Amino acid sequence: MVYPVLVGGGISFFPQHERRVDLELVETRTFSSRIVYLRYRVAR
């Protein structure tokens, strides 16, 4: 299972009271070490 987490600093793009953010998977890469890279963006 994968649970994406938004991290960052500075001024929040989202209101503080809003917890759920819909994400869209835009890229995946599987490396020979069997590590999987998943890149998401905020769904519009």
KOLVOTI-874097 format. One line per field, with one value per residue: residue number from 1; residue in one letter; x, y, z of N, C-alpha, C, CB in turn. Coordinates in steps of 0.05 Angstrom, whole numbers, plus 5000, padded with zeros to 4 digits. Glycine has a CB too. Layout:
BEGIN
num	[NUM; ...] .
residuo	[A; ...] .
n_X	[X; ...] .
n_Y	[Y; ...] .
n_Z	[Z; ...] .
ca_X	[X; ...] .
ca_Y	[Y; ...] .
ca_Z	[Z; ...] .
c_X	[X; ...] .
c_Y	[Y; ...] .
c_Z	[Z; ...] .
cb_X	[X; ...] .
cb_Y	[Y; ...] .
cb_Z	[Z; ...] .
***
This chain:
BEGIN
num	[1; 2; 3; 4; 5; 6; 7; 8; 9; 10; 11; 12; 13; 14; 15; 16; 17; 18; 19; 20; 21; 22; 23; 24; 25; 26; 27; 28; 29; 30; 31; 32; 33; 34; 35; 36; 37; 38; 39; 40; 41; 42; 43; 44] .
residuo	[M; V; Y; P; V; L; V; G; G; G; I; S; F; F; P; Q; H; E; R; R; V; D; L; E; L; V; E; T; R; T; F; S; S; R; I; V; Y; L; R; Y; R; V; A; R] .
n_X	[5017; 5007; 5014; 5009; 5042; 5037; 5089; 5126; 5146; 5137; 5088; 5024; 4991; 4941; 4880; 4883; 4844; 4829; 4838; 4839; 4867; 4861; 4899; 4936; 4966; 5025; 5073; 5115; 5170; 5210; 5264; 5325; 5338; 5290; 5262; 5209; 5190; 5143; 5107; 5066; 5013; 4973; 4906; 4866] .
n_Y	[4976; 5045; 5109; 5171; 5231; 5299; 5346; 5401; 5471; 5539; 5586; 5560; 5527; 5506; 5514; 5515; 5485; 5446; 5380; 5335; 5321; 5314; 5273; 5261; 5210; 5218; 5199; 5142; 5102; 5045; 5018; 4980; 4961; 4948; 4989; 5035; 5093; 5143; 5196; 5249; 5297; 5353; 5341; 5373] .
n_Z	[5000; 4987; 5014; 4997; 5018; 5031; 5034; 5057; 5062; 5084; 5058; 5061; 5009; 5010; 5047; 5119; 5147; 5112; 5099; 5063; 5000; 4933; 4892; 4832; 4796; 4760; 4741; 4740; 4761; 4759; 4791; 4784; 4834; 4855; 4877; 4876; 4844; 4852; 4825; 4839; 4826; 4846; 4835; 4787] .
ca_X	[5000; 5022; 5000; 5024; 5041; 5046; 5108; 5137; 5147; 5129; 5060; 5008; 4974; 4915; 4870; 4891; 4823; 4824; 4858; 4840; 4876; 4860; 4924; 4936; 4992; 5034; 5098; 5125; 5195; 5219; 5293; 5335; 5338; 5262; 5250; 5190; 5187; 5117; 5105; 5038; 5007; 4946; 4886; 4851] .
ca_Y	[5000; 5071; 5131; 5195; 5252; 5326; 5358; 5427; 5493; 5565; 5592; 5537; 5530; 5496; 5524; 5498; 5467; 5425; 5358; 5317; 5333; 5294; 5272; 5247; 5198; 5228; 5186; 5119; 5090; 5022; 5015; 4952; 4954; 4944; 5013; 5047; 5122; 5152; 5225; 5257; 5326; 5358; 5338; 5398] .
ca_Z	[5000; 4986; 5025; 4991; 5039; 5022; 5053; 5048; 5081; 5073; 5059; 5053; 4985; 5017; 5073; 5141; 5156; 5092; 5103; 5040; 4975; 4912; 4877; 4806; 4790; 4734; 4732; 4756; 4752; 4775; 4789; 4786; 4862; 4861; 4888; 4857; 4847; 4843; 4825; 4839; 4826; 4856; 4813; 4783] .
c_X	[5017; 5003; 5016; 5020; 5051; 5065; 5117; 5137; 5137; 5099; 5044; 4991; 4945; 4906; 4877; 4870; 4818; 4846; 4861; 4848; 4876; 4885; 4920; 4964; 5001; 5059; 5105; 5152; 5201; 5248; 5301; 5336; 5310; 5249; 5232; 5187; 5159; 5116; 5076; 5037; 4979; 4927; 4870; 4824] .
c_Y	[5025; 5092; 5157; 5216; 5277; 5337; 5384; 5448; 5518; 5569; 5569; 5544; 5523; 5509; 5504; 5478; 5444; 5404; 5341; 5333; 5310; 5296; 5255; 5236; 5206; 5214; 5163; 5111; 5067; 5018; 4986; 4942; 4948; 4966; 5025; 5076; 5129; 5182; 5232; 5287; 5329; 5357; 5364; 5392] .
c_Z	[5000; 4996; 5019; 5013; 5027; 5043; 5041; 5069; 5068; 5076; 5047; 5029; 4991; 5044; 5095; 5150; 5136; 5094; 5078; 5015; 4955; 4895; 4852; 4801; 4763; 4724; 4751; 4744; 4771; 4770; 4792; 4815; 4873; 4877; 4867; 4864; 4836; 4846; 4821; 4835; 4837; 4832; 4811; 4772] .
cb_X	[4981; 5031; 4995; 5015; 5058; 5023; 5131; 5122; 5175; 5137; 5054; 4990; 4985; 4914; 4840; 4898; 4797; 4823; 4849; 4813; 4904; 4835; 4947; 4926; 4991; 5040; 5121; 5105; 5219; 5202; 5307; 5362; 5351; 5259; 5273; 5162; 5210; 5094; 5123; 5024; 5011; 4945; 4867; 4866] .
cb_Y	[5000; 5077; 5128; 5207; 5243; 5345; 5339; 5436; 5496; 5567; 5618; 5527; 5513; 5466; 5528; 5516; 5482; 5438; 5341; 5303; 5346; 5297; 5261; 5266; 5167; 5258; 5206; 5096; 5111; 4996; 5033; 4949; 4976; 4918; 5034; 5032; 5138; 5138; 5239; 5249; 5338; 5386; 5314; 5417] .
cb_Z	[5024; 4957; 5056; 4964; 5064; 5016; 5059; 5023; 5093; 5044; 5043; 5075; 4962; 5019; 5072; 5165; 5161; 5064; 5126; 5037; 4977; 4894; 4894; 4783; 4793; 4736; 4730; 4757; 4752; 4768; 4809; 4773; 4879; 4877; 4897; 4859; 4832; 4860; 4804; 4864; 4798; 4870; 4819; 4763] .
***
